[in-house]
Amino acid sequence: MIEVAGYRLVRDIETYLDDASGLHGAIFDRPWSRDDLQDLLVMPGTSGAAILSEGKGPAFAGFVLYQCVGDFAEILTLAVAPDHRRRGFGRWLMREAAEHAAAAGAEKLLLEVQDGNRSAIELYESLGMTTFDRRRNYYKSADGSHADAILMQLIFDI
Ligand SMILES: CC(C)(COP(=O)(O)OP(=O)(O)OC[C@H]1O[C@@H](n2cnc3c(N)ncnc32)[C@H](O)[C@@H]1OP(=O)(O)O)[C@@H](O)C(=O)NCCC(=O)NCCS
């Protein structure tokens, strides 16, 4: 089990949707609003987790949303606040999603990530995820450039 001193993982992500949408909007080109996140969370099989500081003051370190569908689970989004990175929070959130998905009966965990997103790809590879497909020019940036989507999977040991 992962633990980081001074921080805790919470599963009632609904309580923190303002923080989550604020972080999402600060990081991604296509931000998800609070309502977007709420709409995802009412879909069957969707869960999430967030990491918070145990100290005083606002410290929302990051969150993950994922969905279990039949025999697989998919990461919908993952974000760690820039000032909280490289402290193990991304790995903690991914492990939480993988463990919950496996316990719910999923046989594998899937996600897509933009080609060139080195921090995310290295995180996923460090967890044992492997690339199984690529979608050419799937992402379009604000400047009009395109990037491939890399599809990765983690097969659970059953
Ligand atoms: C990707 C992201 C979630 C990683 O979160 P994080 O909390 O910094 O990651 P961790 O500290 O748990 O790192 C775990 C491992 O990932 C890899 N990693 C993370 N950041 C990295 C970086 N900048 N460069 C290279 N490897 C990196 C390393 O293997 C690291 O292990 P190490 O620290 O022992 O070397 C974070 O950078 C982020 O939110 N990025 C923007 C949003 C995003 O791209 N989300 C994913 C969309 S698919």
The ligand as an ORCA input file, in Angstrom:
! r2SCAN-3c Opt
* xyz 0 1
  C       1.440     12.301    -15.204
  C       1.259     12.767    -13.762
  C      -0.134     12.347    -13.290
  C       2.318     12.119    -12.881
  O       2.015     12.439    -11.539
  P       3.161     12.457    -10.407
  O       2.466     12.498     -9.094
  O       4.158     13.512    -10.680
  O       3.847     11.021    -10.630
  P       4.653     10.179     -9.537
  O       5.384     11.100     -8.618
  O       3.735      9.192     -8.920
  O       5.719      9.453    -10.476
  C       5.725      8.061    -10.621
  C       6.681      7.708    -11.744
  O       6.237      8.270    -12.974
  C       7.373      8.658    -13.763
  N       7.384     10.114    -13.913
  C       6.553     11.003    -13.333
  N       6.842     12.263    -13.747
  C       7.885     12.149    -14.605
  C       8.621     13.108    -15.369
  N       8.340     14.432    -15.330
  N       9.607     12.637    -16.151
  C       9.892     11.334    -16.215
  N       9.232     10.364    -15.509
  C       8.231     10.785    -14.715
  C       8.594      8.188    -12.984
  O       8.853      6.843    -13.354
  C       8.069      8.255    -11.558
  O       8.792      7.444    -10.672
  P      10.057      8.060     -9.877
  O       9.615      9.377     -9.304
  O      10.311      7.016     -8.842
  O      11.132      8.206    -10.895
  C       1.416     14.320    -13.656
  O       2.642     14.691    -14.247
  C       0.301     15.100    -14.305
  O      -0.731     15.354    -13.677
  N       0.486     15.513    -15.579
  C      -0.484     16.335    -16.289
  C      -1.770     15.584    -16.551
  C      -1.541     14.323    -17.348
  O      -0.726     14.269    -18.258
  N      -2.332     13.291    -16.969
  C      -2.291     12.007    -17.644
  C      -3.153     12.033    -18.857
  S      -3.167     10.442    -19.693
*
